């Protein structure tokens, strides 16, 4: 349904432009959103999706154009005006208050809207509990008093994600924006969210769903809107487009959807041997051998121990039993410095809080792991060598930036991830641990990262790819290890394995 075909739209964006220093982020975007419809907003990082969301939610004003909500015209909206108009946003960073309870967070936006941007000095606890219970039940979370009173900061990331979605339901919003809401959710939780979206749609709520996961978009159904370079390039029923067509619309080029892994590497020496590795109750008796140039996938549900294994192999949260050998020599990984000394690189799942120094330059982020070897004879950083290393990394990994002195937070998610990968390539790694390397990354950047992975393996680097993205594992790996309840429960050759077979195995192991 195109803009001109929407009768009595709930919300319209008309001729919106937004410019930042040197960047024209939105170029005359015009959209109309019908009541009770789901829209998928797709595009590469940097295409203007985040800017559009911020303008609709009142976080930023447009430079030109207007927003029309139920017939009322606005040159701009403030966040409070957006809330009062029934516009609710689940941001990628969740925007929850960690030192408040689950129930208080669920009731937060409705409280702000009702009290002119201020929280009431005292909550009506009975009403708050009733409202929270209904919303929590809708997203599949416990609704009892104990869970409602739990501090949000103590919850795992996936549960916090669901709390943020429950807040939307409690606010009885008319227009809901969900920015990458399934990033940390399991398949079961995603299925539950799809049911929640169907319920919202049936109630006449309009949803703008931002995601890089096309399979989820197809499962949800509805309309698709594609942005590229700040302009709308396509809109229509998502069922009318193939994955290949959407990828080409987003990137402006044709992308591969078959296996990136053309053939398994020839028999090679074992570079990393893990035997009987354990850490408390998180994982135990984990054993595997990684060969030089091999890409070994590790997957499992959130409580399988795969995330904790990644951190142990990087020395971030060391194991307390078992052995690790590198090229046949036993090593101890008690700290990240140990891993770096043995030339084991680690790209963490959360690049923002665990990986990057957001306010530092691209150059500084790239050379961080090499500081000691880039000092001159006076102990000072050799800035020329540092700059050359950073510039070479930017070129080799196709990082889009006009200046390596710009802060890394100015980059899109895909470019930030390549900066992080580039940091560890600078140490000339023997082994690279990639933990969710394409989380929150668009299809174009995924393609580049996958090709980088294949190139690294061809140069003899052993890669452990820890991911819950099944197509990612099947497209890139030689073997895939399945983990469940802290143990390795299965091993599969990726060549010839289908996503349906791998998913069935995942569910069977969990059961």
Secondary structure, DSSP 8 states (H G I E B T S, - for coil): --GGG-SS-SEEEEEEEEEETTEEEEEEEEEEE-TT-EEEEE--TTSSHHHHHHHHHTSS--SEEEEEETTEEES---HHHHHHTTEEEE-TT----TTSBHHHHHTHHHHHHHTTT---SS--HHHHHHHHHHHHHHTT---SHHHHTSBGGGS-HHHHHHHHHHHHHHTT-SEEEEESTTTT--HHHHHHHHHHHHHHHHTT-EEEEE-S-HHHHHHH-SEEEEEETTEEEEEEEGGGS-HHHHHHHHHSS----S-S--S------EEEEEEEEEETTTEEEEEEEEETT-EEEEE--TTSSHHHHHHHHTTSS--SEEEEEETTEEE--SSHHHHHHTTEEEE-S-IIIII--TTSBHHHHHHGGGGGGGB-TTS-B-HHHHHHHHHHHHHHTT---S-TTSBGGGS-HHHHHHHHHHHHHTT--SEEEEESTTTT--HHHHHHHHHHHHHHHHTT-EEEEE-S-HHHHHHH-SEEEEEETTEEEEEEESTT--HHHHHHHHHHHH-
